[in-house]
Amino acid sequence: MPQQLPNFKAEFFKALAHPVRIRILDSLRHGEKGVNELSELLQIEPANVSQQLAILRIRNIVVGRKSGTNVYYSVSDPALFRLLDVAKEIFNNHLVGVRDMLVQIHDVAS
């Protein structure tokens, strides 16, 4: 039992560990979209979008809703967007730290 949560987390983060998948998830922030719409929005071939969606679907990160011949994808748990927002905040904090370091280096060199 104690190993289940770390295993889930590891598999979950593996599923997120691709820039295209992150871009897809960010694109789904404001509602469901089909493969063609995602393809146009992200400027990525539909086959690549489908491949990345399949990985997200296997991990239950996205779900599909079939309407006629189209499938529309959405995020299965909106809490995922909080995780992506925290990752962005950490990235921004890292940039601030790098900027401060560069200012210090510049000041020492001057």
ZIQUIMO-V498532 format. One record per residue. N is the residue number from 1. RES is the residue in one letter. SS is DSSP state (A for helix, B for strand, O for the rest). PHI is phi as a letter, one per 20 degrees, with the letter a starting at -180 (999 if undefined). Layout:
N:RES:SS:PHI
N:RES:SS:PHI
//
This chain:
1:M:O:999
2:P:A:f
3:Q:A:e
4:Q:A:f
5:L:A:f
6:P:A:f
7:N:A:f
8:F:A:g
9:K:A:f
10:A:A:f
11:E:A:f
12:F:A:f
13:F:A:f
14:K:A:f
15:A:A:f
16:L:A:e
17:A:O:e
18:H:O:b
19:P:A:g
20:V:A:f
21:R:A:f
22:I:A:f
23:R:A:f
24:I:A:f
25:L:A:f
26:D:A:f
27:S:A:f
28:L:O:e
29:R:O:g
30:H:O:d
31:G:O:p
32:E:O:f
33:K:B:b
34:G:B:e
35:V:A:g
36:N:A:f
37:E:A:f
38:L:A:f
39:S:A:g
40:E:A:f
41:L:A:f
42:L:A:e
43:Q:O:l
44:I:O:c
45:E:O:g
46:P:A:g
47:A:A:f
48:N:A:f
49:V:A:f
50:S:A:f
51:Q:A:f
52:Q:A:f
53:L:A:f
54:A:A:f
55:I:A:f
56:L:A:f
57:R:A:f
58:I:A:g
59:R:O:e
60:N:O:l
61:I:O:e
62:V:B:c
63:V:B:c
64:G:B:d
65:R:B:c
66:K:B:e
67:S:B:c
68:G:O:m
69:T:O:e
70:N:B:e
71:V:B:c
72:Y:B:d
73:Y:B:d
74:S:B:b
75:V:B:f
76:S:O:f
77:D:O:c
78:P:O:f
79:A:A:f
80:L:A:g
81:F:A:f
82:R:A:f
83:L:A:f
84:L:A:f
85:D:A:f
86:V:A:f
87:A:A:f
88:K:A:f
89:E:A:f
90:I:A:f
91:F:A:g
92:N:A:f
93:N:A:f
94:H:A:f
95:L:A:f
96:V:A:f
97:G:A:f
98:V:A:f
99:R:A:f
100:D:A:f
101:M:A:f
102:L:A:f
103:V:A:f
104:Q:A:f
105:I:A:f
106:H:A:f
107:D:A:f
108:V:A:f
109:A:A:f
110:S:O:e
//
